[in-house]
Amino acid sequence: MGPTAENHNPHQHRSKTPLVIVFVFLALVPVSRSQQATPAANPQDTTEQQEDSRATSTRQFLGLGRLPDARLAAEGGKIFAPTCGFCHGADARGASGPDLLRSPVVLDDDQGELIGPTVHDGRPGKGMPAFPSFTSEQLREIAEYLHLQVELAANRGTYKALNVVTGDAKAGEAYFNGTGKCNTCHSVTGDLAHLGAKMSPSDLQQTFLYPAPRHPSPPKVTVTVEDGKTMSGTLKHLDDFYVAFYDADGAYHSITLKKGIEVQVEDKLVFHRQMLDKYTNQQMHDLTAYLVTLK
Amino acid sequence: MKFAGLLLSFSCLLGGLPSVSAAQALDPQKLVQPEPTDTWPTYNGDYSGRRFSPLKQIHASNVHELSLAWTYRVAVGGGAMRGVGEPDIKSTPLMVNGILYFTIPDHVFAVDARTGLALWHYDWVDKGGHLIGNRGVGMYGEWLYFLAPDGWFISLEAKTGKERWRKKVADEKMQYFTTGAPMVVGNHVIVGVGGDAIDVPGYLEARDPQTGELQWRWDSEPKKGEPGSETWPNEYAMAHGGGMTWLPGTYDKDLNLLYWGTGNANPVMAGQGRKGADLYTCSIVAINADTGKLVWYFQGSPHDTHDWDNTETPVLFDAEVDGKPRKLLAQAARNGYFFVLDRTNGKNILSKPFVDLNWSKGIDAKGQPIPDPGREPTVDGNLLTINGGGGTNWIPPSYSPQTGLFYVNAVRGYSVTYLTDTSEHPEGYGGSNRDLWSQHVLEALDHKTGEVRWSHAYLTVDGLGGGLGGPGILTTAGDLLFSGDFNGNLIAFNATKGDILWHFPMLHSLSNGPETYLLDGRQYLIAGGGDTLYAFILN
């Protein structure tokens, strides 16, 4: 999996002397057009803001329409569960009656204009009784409850991690200081102090697995040019054709890659990447359970 | 009456084509040409899906002289599109009689292939559907076919861009969306669908090129009691099981078989309500082009729980296997496996991972991967040694008969996958995955062994997520491979060895499959990068 092994020399056709690119460090930040087209949240946002922004952008992407009104939906839920839940299930996902999350009456409805009359008049031909006593406000609330159930299933931007803390914290501590050798670089009273208070357990889990996507830090680069002279700085850009960086004085440099130029990128995360091939799920869960205790 | 009857049968003999002498009409013979030269008449250039051009005016020794001829930027007013940001050209333009026809979601463009001059622009106002991409148009005579994101199948006059008719083929309120390039085969227009936010069944339709009326429909799931129904726990799960058909397939004229990849099962990641293999999701299916009947299937991801659609292009070529000439089909699947099948009967010849993966316990007697139940998404997270988006995606691969190599832009990586809906009847995705480390690599695979003959890990600072967008591949008889990195570079590689021979920094990264054609005796290279189409020639 090492990135160096298969990097073909992009300029081999021009020279017998291969360009050398040595990776000592490879920092990775998430691509802006994230997979599943669920836009990435700004890492500076709080977790709650991130969830809201993910939910909003995913709703827009899916074309799900407006955000259901949580207050009306909550009221609707109080009516729905005891009245409709027996046939349709309390979560409206169907029981003896149909699953309403896939019902065209629900999906084509906007603010109760289709759901309201259906509940009020029933569907005598299909065995659904009428509920003539509901007020128009109550019908609207029931409609909103159903729209919220659709939102919670269809809008994957609303999904929340459930309990990821299933491991054994003691075993995690032993792994941290033993087999995992985490304590070689990290200290629970130093750089990792209060880690469990800083982020949610699922964020913490993903962060210790591979920190770069969540906590990007600009990598250091050293470039050796043809005469043996070296220059170093903070990497700005690297592709198969040029390297760009800022030196210690903040001055910008770009160098076209060609024969005889060696690029060394510091790799602080090499051990994190190697560990991804080694962790068992149990070790990952134990380590999560331990690190969340670092309040 | 007699006279009218005669006329009618005459027009039927011609398949109802408008006069092919019309300057802008597509000669139907171009659709069955073995390899594209002066015309690019269908999404993949020809029915094989190889994206190999016999042109060699541009070759390994002169490609460094390739220079920009023109650019065309899609200006669709306002820039950002709903839910996806700036438009990406993911379509492969058709090039017919000197005119390029291409799309982004909601829009079709006709542009002069010599100069980039805009001829017309068709603008659709959607009422929903996903704007994640559009793969392009299909063409029959003087007519074009386009899928709007909200399930509308639309025919346009190629000369003017004027709408002929529209037919509803999918319900966007049920979260279907339509992104495919309609594929013209004989007197059929083949139309596929996408959708997975709500649990709905997949299907593939053939429509009449003249009227848009339904000719046949193949459902991705069997009905109760039919073969394949035993791979579902109940009728309820089977009726909502997914298996979308959103990417254009390929076609063998001699066998009259369409080859189509089907998408993931629904619910996407929460598989507890659909125990079993879930046929015909995540499969390659061979379908009779005239009847819509299933002839054979091969399931790339039995009981998928990772959102790894098996829709990647089934590429068709003939080659010797153990000294005997065979009709083959090869696919680099999103689940990380490279499959080679006998396309006459679907029998497996080779199944081998092209990236590291730990979700599978190996392959079964039929050559199908065996999913490891211990690697399904879990509430507390399951660590995978493959990128969350899979080993590749829809981005066009290529096969060069000259090198015998199958080329794919692959992703190596790690991810952690979560179950977020533990109910007995989950709906939607019911889970999520998060990418950890990942890396984009161009791989050249030996179709006989599945070995990586050469590879190129694109240099970059960024960690690049799996991504649904990204660079496609074109190979040519000039021993060239055109593709791109995620830093905006359009790159020409030596197809045999993998050396980089030329590059051009575009404003955005390559977002479609590059194509090439001969016009006025000159070979053009066309590439889409974000919102701009770039044309190159030798100067």
Contacts between the chains, C-beta under 8 A, distances in Angstrom:
chain1	res1	chain2	res2	distance
A	1	B	356	6.6
A	1	B	412	6.3
A	3	B	439	6.1
A	3	B	457	5.7
A	6	B	441	7.0
A	6	B	455	4.7
A	6	B	456	7.2
A	6	B	457	5.3
A	7	B	456	7.3
A	7	B	457	5.2
A	7	B	459	6.6
A	8	B	454	7.0
A	8	B	455	7.6
A	8	B	456	4.8
A	8	B	498	5.2
A	8	B	499	6.7
A	8	B	500	7.4
A	9	B	499	7.4
A	10	B	459	7.9
A	10	B	499	7.5
A	10	B	500	4.0
A	11	B	500	7.1
A	12	B	499	5.0
A	13	B	494	7.4
A	13	B	499	5.0
A	13	B	500	7.7
A	13	B	501	6.1
A	21	B	459	6.7
A	27	B	461	6.7
A	27	B	463	7.7
A	28	B	437	6.0
A	28	B	438	7.5
A	28	B	462	6.4
A	28	B	463	2.3
A	28	B	464	7.9
A	29	B	461	7.9
A	29	B	462	5.5
A	29	B	463	5.7
A	30	B	435	7.2
A	30	B	462	8.0
A	30	B	463	6.3
A	30	B	465	5.5
A	31	B	462	6.3
A	31	B	463	7.4
A	31	B	464	4.7
A	31	B	465	4.6
A	31	B	467	6.1
A	31	B	486	6.8
A	33	B	85	7.4
A	33	B	467	6.3
A	33	B	469	5.9
A	34	B	465	5.4
A	34	B	467	7.7
A	35	B	388	6.5
A	35	B	389	4.2
A	35	B	435	6.8
A	35	B	465	4.8
A	35	B	466	4.2
A	35	B	467	5.5
A	35	B	468	6.3
A	36	B	307	7.5
A	36	B	389	7.4
A	36	B	468	7.3
A	37	B	83	7.2
A	37	B	84	6.2
A	37	B	130	7.7
A	37	B	132	5.4
A	37	B	468	6.3
A	39	B	85	7.7
A	57	B	83	6.5
A	58	B	83	7.7
A	60	B	82	5.8
A	60	B	83	4.2
A	61	B	82	7.4
A	61	B	83	3.0
A	61	B	84	6.4
A	61	B	130	6.4
A	61	B	131	7.6
A	61	B	132	7.5
A	62	B	83	7.2
A	62	B	130	6.5
A	62	B	175	6.7
A	62	B	197	5.3
A	63	B	82	7.2
A	63	B	83	7.4
A	63	B	126	7.7
A	63	B	128	3.7
A	63	B	129	5.7
A	63	B	130	6.7
A	63	B	149	7.9
A	63	B	150	7.6
A	63	B	172	6.4
A	63	B	177	7.9
A	64	B	197	7.7
A	65	B	128	7.9
A	91	B	423	7.5
A	93	B	423	7.4
A	93	B	425	5.2
A	93	B	427	6.4
A	94	B	425	7.0
A	99	B	425	7.6
A	99	B	427	7.8
A	101	B	198	6.8
A	101	B	427	5.7
A	102	B	174	7.0
A	102	B	198	5.8
A	102	B	199	6.7
A	102	B	200	7.2
A	102	B	240	7.1
A	102	B	427	7.9
A	104	B	171	7.7
A	104	B	173	6.9
A	104	B	174	7.5
A	107	B	173	4.2
A	107	B	174	6.2
A	107	B	198	7.6
A	108	B	173	5.4
A	150	B	198	7.6
A	153	B	198	7.2
A	153	B	421	7.7
A	153	B	427	4.0
A	153	B	428	4.1
A	154	B	175	6.1
A	154	B	197	4.2
A	154	B	198	5.2
A	154	B	427	7.7
A	154	B	428	5.1
A	155	B	197	7.4
A	155	B	428	7.9
A	156	B	197	7.1
A	156	B	428	6.3
A	156	B	429	4.4
A	156	B	432	6.6
A	159	B	420	4.3
A	159	B	421	7.7
A	159	B	429	6.9
A	159	B	431	7.6
A	159	B	432	5.5
A	160	B	420	6.6
A	161	B	418	5.7
A	161	B	420	6.6
A	161	B	432	7.9
A	162	B	379	4.6
A	162	B	418	7.7
A	162	B	419	7.5
A	162	B	420	6.2
A	162	B	422	7.0
A	163	B	379	6.2
A	163	B	380	6.8
A	164	B	379	7.1
A	164	B	380	4.6
A	164	B	381	5.6
A	164	B	418	7.5
A	165	B	380	7.4
A	166	B	379	7.4
A	166	B	380	4.3
A	167	B	380	7.5
A	202	B	381	7.3
A	202	B	418	7.2
A	205	B	381	5.8
A	205	B	416	7.0
A	206	B	416	6.2
A	206	B	434	5.2
A	206	B	436	7.1
A	209	B	383	7.3
A	209	B	414	7.6
A	209	B	416	6.3
A	209	B	436	5.3
A	210	B	414	7.0
A	210	B	436	3.8
A	210	B	437	5.1
A	212	B	437	7.3
A	212	B	463	5.8
A	213	B	435	6.8
A	213	B	436	7.0
A	213	B	463	5.9
A	219	B	461	6.9
A	235	B	461	5.6
A	236	B	461	7.8
A	237	B	461	6.3
A	237	B	487	7.5
A	238	B	459	5.5
A	238	B	460	6.1
A	238	B	461	4.9
A	239	B	458	7.2
A	239	B	459	5.3
A	239	B	460	6.0
A	239	B	485	6.1
A	239	B	487	4.1
A	239	B	489	6.1
A	240	B	458	6.5
A	240	B	459	4.8
A	240	B	485	6.7
A	240	B	489	7.0
A	240	B	491	7.3
A	240	B	500	6.2
A	240	B	503	7.3
A	241	B	489	6.6
A	241	B	503	6.0
A	241	B	505	7.7
A	269	B	437	7.8
A	272	B	437	7.9
A	273	B	414	7.9
A	273	B	437	5.3
A	276	B	383	7.0
A	276	B	385	7.0
A	276	B	414	4.5
A	276	B	436	6.3
A	276	B	437	6.7
A	277	B	385	6.5
A	279	B	383	5.9
A	281	B	374	7.9
A	281	B	378	7.6
A	281	B	381	7.5
A	281	B	382	6.0
A	281	B	383	6.0
A	284	B	381	6.7
A	284	B	383	5.7
A	284	B	416	7.9
A	285	B	380	5.4
A	285	B	381	7.3
A	288	B	380	7.5
A	288	B	381	7.7
